């Protein structure tokens, strides 16, 4: 399906059930699914499931983002993300909601071609993942003057890369969201562009009520919340409605004065020598200690089972990474790291597995027998 069809009222007025990707079976015949869009996702177990979001919820999210970023009918959203993911779909929904123009980057991702395209099409707003921002910075490309805001989602954009992007004129704004929220829950405001980039705090969008559980897990409630899941049970796809006005996420966050600071996923925490450790937090530390020479999303710290310690922590880099930079960052890290947070010797692989959006596929990486640490002493 052509993404431009999402900018027409015929799509939004259609009461059928829609999925951009082919649904792998028979969609449940449930009245509750009428007027919904299905997005494929994976739970903490890695089991595929589909998130059902009403078109009303998708438009509620779109309206909130448009107001937050001062999008008008004269604006132009540029689509450079897959539309079968909620981030790309959301760009189309915002275009329809604002009555603005949509331009689609149809080529294979290339930082130079993308920059040229933005200028030629006079794009004012777009959404990117951190890997794409990293490519723009690495190429030393300057942003076209038409661009007013880039929503950066799908992962953590580190301070060094964010500031380098701002220095080149790229108006990057950190965001936080999830499929179950029809895209964004929090996005930095435009006035942040006048200040040095920081990845947090991130301003909650006004449509969301948010609170933190005793385990520091985020709970959200609002008009853009998903309606339920479509899951496979005994070879039959079933719709499981959301049973509560609040949705408890697996994300640890800090909330203060309507500002959200992501702290990582609860299901990434592991026990090392009896202590809880967050591998993603170590990745952020290594990025900072390298002064941005190591970029978040281009390497990973994985936890591998160990009889004595419970787990060992192995930093994994792609083989083209400068090993001197790796060794220096790890050496600085180890000067202050407590014993249970110490790292094993780094492993190098030809390519780190990523999703189409550039997200690290940590479970795939850890499961790959080629990177199992063999010299555990």
N, C-alpha and C positions, 0 to 999 in steps of 0.2 A: 504493500500500500504506500502511495506517495504521501510523505509527511505533510505536504501542503494541504491535503484534505482535512487535516486536523484544525485548520484555520477557518473552516467553513461551518456555518450553522447546521448544515445537514448532518454532520457527524455528531454534534453535541445534542441535537434534538432526537437522534435515533435511540430508541429504548432498548436495543439489543445488547448482547454481551460481546465485548470486543477484546481481541488480543492481537498485538502486533506480531508476535511470534506464534507459529502454529501450535495450538494446544494439543498435547500428546494423548488424545483420547476424546471422550464425550464430555462436554461441559455439563455439569449438573443442571437439571431442569428445576431451578429454584427461582421463584418470583423475586426473592431478595437480591438476585444477581442482575435483574433488569436495569439497564442504564449504567452498567459497570464496565470498567476496563480491568483486565487481568495482567499482572506483571509477574514474571517468573523471578523467584529468589531462592535462597537456600537458608535453612536454619542453622543453628550451631552444630547440628549433627551432620550437616551437609546434604540432608535429604531435600530434593527439589519440592517446592510448593509454590503456589501462585497467590499473590496478594490481590484481593478484590477491592477496588477503589471506585466509588461512585463518581460520575462526571461532575456532579455538584461539588464534591470534595476537591476534585482536581481544579475546578474553576475557583473555589475558595482560596486554595493555595496560590493559584496564579494571580488573583486579585491582590492578595497580601504582598506578594513579591513585587508586583508592579507598583503598588503604592510606595513600598519601602524604597525602591530604586528610582522613583519618579519617572516611570515609563508612561509615555503618552501615545496618542495616535500617530504622532510625527516620529516616534522612535522606530528603531529597526532591531529586532532580535536576530542574532546570527546563530545558526544551529551547527555545532561541530561535535556533537555527542550522538551515540546511537539512540534512535527514537524509541526502541523497544525497552530501554531503561527509563525509569521515571524522571531522571535528570534531563534527558533529551526530550522526552514527551512533554515535560513541564515547560520547556522553551516554546513549543508549539501552542500549548494551552495559554501561556502568557500573551503570545501574539494575538490569539483570538480574543482574549479578554480585553486587551487594550485597543483592539482594532488597528494594530500597527502592522508594519511590514515584516515579513520573514524572508531571510536569505539562508540558503542551505549550502554548506561547504561539502561538496559531493566528492572531492578528490580524496585519495588516501592521505592520512595525516602527514603533513610536512610543514614545519614551522615557517619557512620562507613563503611558501605558496599561501598559507593561511593568512599571514600578515598582509600580503599583497591583496588578497581577496577581501579582507576587512576594509581596506582603504577604498578599493574599487566599488564595493557595494555600500559604503558609508554605514557600516554597522555601528550601532550605539551601545548595544548590550549583548553579552554572550555568557556562556557557561563553559568552564573548562575543568579538567582534573589536574592535580599537581604535576603529573608527568608532562602534560602539555605545556604548562607554565615553565617548567624546567627546560624544555626544549627551546622555548622562545628566548630564555635568558642565556642559555649556553651558546646560542647562535648570535647573541648580541643584537637582536632585532629591536628596533624602536616601534612603539605602538603608533598607529595612525591617529590623527587628531580627532576623528569622528567618535572614537570609542570613549564611553563614559563609565562603564562598569563591567567587570568580569567577576561573576560568581564562581568561586573556586570550591568545588565539593568533591566528594568521593575519596577523601583522604586528607592528611595533614600537610599543609604547605609551610615549610620551615621558615624561620625568620630571615635567614641569609638569602634564600631564593626569593622570598616575598619582597624584601627590600631592594634586591637587585632588579626585580621586575618593575617595581615602582620607579626606580632610577631611570629605567628605559621608557617610562611613560605608560606602562601597563597598569590600569586601575584595578588591581586585584583586591578582592574582598573575601575574607574567609567565610565559609558557611558550614552549617551542620544540618544534616537531614537524614532521611531514610525513606525507603519505599513505603512503609506503613503510614508515613505522614504526607504522602502525595508530593514529596520532594523536600522543601526546606522547612526547618523548624526555627533556625536562627541564621541570621546573615548580618555581617557588619554593615553599618550605615555609611552613606556616601561621605559624611563629614570625616570619616576615618582616613580618607584618601589624602587629607592635608597633614597627616601625622605619619611618623615612621611605622612601617608595617609591623603588626604583632598578630600572631595566629589566634589570640584570645585576649579578653572575652569576646563573645559573639552575641549580638543583640537578638533576643527572642522576638520573633514576629508577633504582632499583637493578637493574632487569632489563636495563639496557643496559651493554655494554662499548663504550667510545668511545676513539678516538685521532685524532690529527691528522697528515695527510700532510705531506710536505716543502713542499707548496704551501699549507699551512694549511687544507686541505679536511678536513671531518669524515668519519670512517669509523665505522660502527656495526655492532654484532652483538648479537643477542639474540632471545628467543623471540617477540617481536611483530613481527619483520621480515617483509616481504612475501615471497611465493613466486615471483613473476615478473611479467612484463608480457604483456598481450594486445595485439598490434599488427597493423596491416593491411599485408600483403605481397602484392603482385600480386593485389589485389582479394579476398584471402582472409585472414580473421582467424586468427592463429597465436599459440600460447602459447609464450613464451620464458622458460624457468625461470631463476631467479636462480642463477648458477653458482658462487657463493662464499658462505661463511658471513658475510663482511663486505660491507657495501654502502658504496661510495664516493659521497658526496653532492656536490653542486655548491656547498655552503655553506662559506664561510670562517668559522672559529670560533677561539676561544682556550679551552683547557681548563686549569683549575688547581684542584686539590683538589676534584674532583668538581663543580666549578662551570663552567658553559658560558656563554661570552659570544659571541653572534652578531656577525659582522663583515660580513655581506652575502654575496651570491651572487657566485661567480667570474664567471659569465656576464654580470654587469652592469658589469664593469670595462671601461673604454675608454681608448684612447690619445689624449692631447691634447698636441701639441707633443713627442711622443716619450715622454711620462710616463703611467704608469697612473693613472687617476682612478676613484674610486667615487662615482657620482652619489648613491647612497643615503646615503653618509656626509655628503655636502654637505647633503642634506635634513635629516638629524638636526642638523647644525650650525645651519641656519637656524631650525629649531624651537627650539633652545636659545637662540639669540640674540634670538628674539622673545619670550622668557619665556612660551612656550606659547601665544602669540596665534596663531601659525601651528601647526597641528596636523598631525603626521605622518599621511600617508594622504589629506590633503585638497589636496595639491599635489605636484608632481614636478619633478625636474631631469632633463631628457632630453638625450641626446647625439645631435647631428645631424651627418651627414657634412660635412666641409669640406676643400676641396682643399689648402689651405695647412697647417692645424693638425691634420688627421686627423679631428678632431671639434671641435664647439663645444658648450658647455653652456648650455642654455636652461631657466630656471625657468618652469614653467607653473602658473598659478593659475586657479581658477574666477572668473568675472567678478564675483561678489558679494563676493569677498575685499576687505578694506580695503586700498587701494593704498598708503596712508601706512605701514601696518605692513609691507607688502612692501618698500617702498623703504628703510625704516629698517633692517630686518634685513639686506638685501643690502648697504647702505652699511657697516654694522658688519662684515659678513663680508669685504668687500673691503679693509678696513684691514689685514688680516693674510694674506689669501689669496695664495698664490704665483701667478705668471702663468698657469701651465697649469691652475689651478683657478678662474680668474676666470670670472664668468658674463656672458652676454649680457643685453641688456635683457629684462625679464620679458614673457612672453606671457600673454594671458588668453583663456580659452575658456568657452563657456556651461556645459559640464559635462565633468568628467574621467571617462573610462570606468573602470568598476569591475566586478569580478565580483560574483555574488550574495552573496558573503561580505564585500564591501566592499574587496577588495584592488585596488590600482591595476593597471590593465592597461597597463603601460608600453609594450609593443610596439605596442599599438593607438594609444596616444597619439602615439608617435613617427611612426607611419605615417600619421596623419591630416594631409592636405595643408594643412589650415586653420591649423595651428600651426607650419608650417615658418618658420623665422626668415628674413625677407626682406631685412633690412638688414645684411648681413654685411660691409659696407664694402668 
